[in-house]
Amino acid sequence: MKLLVIGASGQVGHYVGWLAPKHGHHVMGTSLTRPRSGLVKLDITRRDECESLAHIFKPDAVILTGAMTNVEKCEAEPDLARAVNVEGTRNVLEAFSQTGAAMVYFSTEYVFDGKDGPYREADPIHPISVYGRTKADAENLICKYPHRWLIIRTTVVYGYEPDGRNFFMQLLNRFRKGEPMRVPSDQFSSPTFNFNLAQATLGLIERDCLGTYHVAGERVMSRVQFAQTICTVFHLDHHLIQPVATAELGQKAARPLNAGLLVSKTEGELRDLALLPPHAALEDLKKNWDTFAASWEE
């Protein structure tokens, strides 16, 4: 297939774009804020740029990973969050609907309120943050797309990425320097290995799965438990973890506390691929660290 990965310089888009050619697919990737060699510049808030790319590439499927995902920044700049996450999605949909491309959209557990998790795909959504509301609104747009569409909800994505933005990389970098880190003890979720997420994404696409699927690690745990697992696998000092209540962090955006994603629907489709719990995923990440790091230099 011809695949267009929008947001291929982010950790999800990168691994999808890196893995897809190994599955025999032809890939074009785009970036905006983090340009990289081989990627085409695309601002999804510009309808003309989306239309131009649709005309040039004509993909079989568009994989939309690009978004404004910083939850605190979304809360502080709601207009920008809506421009990127909602209107940007609309621009992509309208541009590529002319080509008949399938649409694969990445969403989040933040469409839920975190009062009664973990959640199945059919559970009612109720976002409690600007970020969550923009992703929920974008999901509604995807559901009206006139061609094939797939929504992938995920959460707490971690693994190697050179900018050190995800929770795992932040904790690893700080603890290796002996610096403590405050970690919320009351946030329960499903940590998701970025490479495993890419594997599952391609598996769902190749099986022509349609609708909404939850793709996440198969174990729900607190953020503190996740931090402890990282320390165990990477031989870091557990005492550098400072458990705190989310309320003590002074964050602008509300977090879904009792959340997590149930993945039985996805597991039923991908019987040959395990959705890895953190300990197994972290062992794999540690073993193949150099390979994942080198993928960002290709």
matplotlib code that plots the C-alpha trace (Angstrom):
import matplotlib.pyplot as plt

x = [0.0, 0.9, 0.8, 1.0, 2.1, 1.2, 3.4, 6.2, 8.7, 6.7, 7.3, 4.1, 4.4, 8.2, 7.8, 4.9, 6.9, 10.0, 8.2, 5.9, 8.5, 9.6, 6.0, 6.4, 4.5, 5.6, 5.6, 5.7, 6.1, 5.4, 6.6, 6.2, 7.7, 10.5, 11.7, 13.8, 15.6, 13.3, 10.1, 7.8, 6.8, 3.1, 1.0, -2.4, -4.0, -3.4, -6.1, -4.1, -1.1, -3.3, -5.0, -1.6, -0.2, -3.3, -3.1, 0.6, 0.8, -2.7, -2.2, -4.2, -4.4, -3.6, -2.3, -2.9, -0.6, 0.2, -1.6, -1.1, -0.7, 0.8, -2.2, -1.1, -0.4, -3.8, -5.4, -3.5, -4.0, -7.5, -7.9, -4.6, -5.5, -8.8, -7.1, -4.7, -6.6, -10.1, -9.7, -6.5, -8.2, -11.1, -8.6, -7.0, -10.4, -11.7, -8.5, -8.1, -11.8, -11.3, -8.8, -10.8, -8.0, -8.7, -8.2, -6.4, -6.7, -4.9, -7.0, -6.6, -8.1, -8.5, -11.9, -13.0, -13.4, -11.5, -14.3, -15.0, -12.1, -10.7, -12.8, -14.0, -14.5, -18.2, -18.2, -19.6, -17.0, -16.9, -13.7, -12.7, -9.8, -9.3, -7.1, -9.7, -12.5, -10.6, -9.8, -13.4, -14.5, -12.0, -13.3, -16.8, -15.4, -13.6, -16.9, -18.5, -15.7, -17.2, -14.6, -13.0, -11.8, -10.1, -9.8, -7.0, -7.2, -4.0, -2.4, 0.8, 2.9, 6.6, 9.8, 12.9, 12.6, 15.5, 13.7, 13.1, 9.5, 7.6, 7.3, 9.7, 12.5, 12.0, 12.3, 15.2, 17.2, 16.6, 17.2, 20.4, 21.6, 20.4, 17.6, 14.3, 10.9, 7.4, 5.1, 1.3, 0.2, -3.5, -3.4, -4.2, -3.7, -2.3, 1.3, 1.9, 5.2, 5.5, 7.1, 4.4, 1.8, 3.2, 3.2, -0.5, -1.4, 0.0, -1.7, -5.1, -4.6, -3.4, -6.5, -8.7, -10.2, -12.7, -14.2, -12.7, -10.0, -8.1, -4.4, -2.5, -0.4, -2.5, -2.0, -3.6, -1.3, -0.7, 2.0, 4.0, 3.9, 5.0, 7.9, 8.9, 8.8, 11.1, 13.5, 13.5, 14.3, 16.8, 18.4, 17.6, 17.1, 13.5, 14.0, 14.1, 10.4, 8.4, 4.7, 2.3, -1.4, -2.2, -3.8, -0.4, 1.2, -0.7, -1.5, -4.0, -5.7, -7.8, -6.5, -8.7, -7.5, -9.2, -8.7, -7.0, -8.0, -9.4, -7.8, -9.7, -11.2, -7.8, -6.3, -9.1, -8.0, -4.2, -3.9, -0.3, 0.8, 0.9, 0.1, 3.0, 2.6, 5.3, 7.8, 8.0, 8.0, 10.8, 12.9, 12.5, 13.3, 16.4, 17.6, 17.1, 18.0, 20.7, 18.3, 15.6, 18.0, 19.6, 16.1, 16.0, 19.3, 18.3]
y = [0.0, 3.7, 5.1, 8.8, 9.3, 12.8, 13.6, 11.2, 13.0, 12.2, 9.0, 7.3, 8.4, 7.7, 4.0, 3.5, 5.1, 3.1, -0.2, 0.1, -0.4, -3.6, -4.8, -3.9, -0.6, 2.6, 5.5, 9.2, 11.0, 14.6, 16.9, 20.5, 21.5, 18.8, 18.6, 15.6, 14.5, 12.7, 14.1, 16.6, 19.7, 19.9, 22.2, 20.6, 23.9, 25.0, 23.5, 24.4, 22.4, 19.4, 19.6, 19.9, 16.9, 14.9, 15.7, 14.8, 11.6, 10.0, 7.5, 4.3, 5.3, 8.4, 7.8, 10.9, 11.0, 14.7, 16.6, 19.0, 16.5, 18.6, 18.5, 21.5, 23.6, 22.7, 23.9, 27.2, 27.7, 26.3, 28.1, 26.8, 23.3, 23.4, 24.8, 21.9, 19.0, 19.7, 22.1, 20.5, 17.1, 18.6, 19.9, 16.5, 14.7, 17.1, 17.1, 13.3, 12.5, 13.5, 10.7, 8.0, 7.2, 5.3, 7.4, 6.2, 8.6, 8.4, 9.4, 9.0, 7.7, 11.4, 11.3, 9.5, 11.2, 8.6, 7.9, 4.3, 2.8, 0.9, 1.5, -0.4, 1.1, 1.4, 3.1, 6.7, 9.4, 12.4, 14.5, 16.7, 18.7, 20.9, 18.2, 15.5, 17.6, 18.4, 14.8, 13.8, 16.4, 15.1, 11.6, 12.8, 14.2, 11.0, 9.0, 11.1, 10.5, 9.0, 6.4, 3.7, 5.0, 3.6, 5.3, 4.0, 5.2, 4.8, 6.3, 6.9, 6.1, 5.5, 4.1, 5.5, 9.0, 11.4, 14.5, 12.9, 14.1, 11.0, 10.0, 7.1, 9.1, 12.0, 9.6, 7.7, 10.8, 12.3, 9.1, 8.4, 11.8, 11.0, 13.6, 12.7, 13.0, 13.6, 10.9, 10.9, 8.0, 8.3, 8.1, 4.7, 3.9, 1.5, 2.4, 1.7, 0.8, 3.0, 0.3, -2.2, 0.4, 0.8, -3.0, -3.1, -0.2, -1.8, -5.1, -3.4, -1.6, -4.7, -6.6, -3.7, -3.2, -0.4, 1.5, 2.2, 0.1, 0.5, -0.2, 0.0, -2.1, -4.9, -4.0, -1.2, 0.3, 3.5, 5.9, 5.1, 1.3, 2.1, 4.1, 1.3, -1.1, 1.2, 1.3, -2.5, -3.2, -0.4, -0.8, 2.7, 3.9, 3.4, 5.9, 8.7, 8.2, 10.7, 9.6, 12.5, 13.1, 14.6, 17.6, 18.4, 18.8, 22.1, 21.2, 23.3, 20.4, 17.8, 14.2, 11.1, 9.3, 5.9, 5.2, 2.7, 1.0, -2.5, -4.1, -7.4, -6.2, -5.5, -8.7, -10.6, -9.2, -9.5, -13.0, -13.2, -10.0, -9.5, -6.1, -6.0, -5.1, -2.7, -5.2, -7.3, -4.2, -2.5, -5.6, -5.6, -1.9, -2.4, -5.3, -3.4, 0.1, 0.6, -0.4, 1.9, 4.8, 4.2, 4.3, 8.0, 8.5, 6.7]
z = [0.0, -0.3, 3.2, 4.1, 7.7, 8.9, 11.9, 11.1, 13.3, 16.4, 18.4, 17.1, 13.5, 13.4, 14.3, 12.0, 9.2, 10.0, 10.3, 7.3, 4.5, 6.3, 5.6, 2.0, 2.0, 0.2, 2.7, 2.6, 5.9, 6.9, 9.8, 10.9, 14.2, 14.2, 10.6, 9.6, 6.5, 4.1, 5.5, 3.7, 5.5, 6.1, 8.3, 8.7, 9.7, 6.1, 3.9, 0.7, 1.8, 2.6, -0.8, -2.6, -0.9, -1.6, -5.3, -5.5, -3.5, -3.7, -0.8, -0.2, 3.5, 5.5, 9.1, 11.1, 14.1, 14.0, 16.7, 19.6, 22.4, 25.2, 27.6, 29.6, 26.5, 25.1, 28.3, 28.2, 24.4, 23.6, 20.4, 19.0, 20.3, 18.4, 15.3, 15.1, 16.6, 15.2, 12.2, 11.1, 11.1, 9.1, 6.5, 6.2, 5.8, 3.2, 1.2, 1.1, 0.7, -2.9, -3.4, -1.6, 0.8, 4.0, 7.2, 10.3, 13.2, 16.6, 19.6, 23.3, 26.6, 27.5, 25.7, 28.9, 32.3, 34.3, 36.8, 35.9, 33.9, 32.3, 29.2, 26.2, 22.8, 23.1, 26.5, 26.5, 26.3, 28.5, 28.2, 31.0, 29.5, 26.4, 24.9, 25.5, 24.0, 20.9, 20.3, 20.9, 18.4, 15.9, 16.4, 15.5, 12.3, 11.5, 12.0, 9.2, 6.7, 3.5, 3.0, 5.2, 8.6, 11.7, 15.1, 17.3, 21.0, 23.0, 26.0, 28.0, 25.0, 25.9, 24.4, 22.9, 21.3, 21.0, 22.3, 25.7, 25.9, 27.0, 30.7, 30.3, 28.7, 31.2, 34.2, 32.7, 32.0, 35.4, 37.4, 35.5, 36.9, 40.4, 40.2, 41.9, 40.1, 41.4, 40.1, 40.5, 42.6, 41.7, 37.9, 36.6, 32.9, 30.3, 29.4, 25.7, 24.1, 21.0, 18.8, 19.8, 19.0, 15.5, 15.0, 16.0, 13.9, 10.8, 11.7, 11.9, 8.6, 6.8, 8.1, 6.9, 10.3, 10.5, 13.4, 16.8, 18.5, 21.7, 21.3, 24.5, 26.9, 28.2, 31.9, 33.8, 36.5, 38.4, 37.2, 40.3, 39.5, 36.0, 37.3, 39.6, 36.7, 34.7, 37.7, 38.0, 34.4, 33.9, 37.4, 38.6, 42.2, 43.2, 46.0, 43.4, 42.8, 44.8, 44.9, 45.0, 44.4, 41.1, 42.8, 44.3, 40.9, 40.2, 36.7, 34.7, 32.9, 34.6, 34.2, 33.9, 37.1, 37.1, 33.4, 31.2, 27.9, 27.5, 24.5, 24.0, 20.7, 19.2, 20.6, 18.9, 15.6, 16.1, 17.4, 16.2, 18.0, 21.8, 23.2, 25.7, 29.4, 30.6, 32.1, 28.9, 26.7, 28.7, 28.5, 24.7, 24.6, 26.7, 24.6, 21.3, 22.5, 19.9, 17.0, 18.1, 18.6, 15.2, 13.5, 14.2, 12.4, 9.2]

ax = plt.figure().add_subplot(projection="3d")
ax.plot(x, y, z, "-o")
ax.set_aspect("equal")
plt.show()
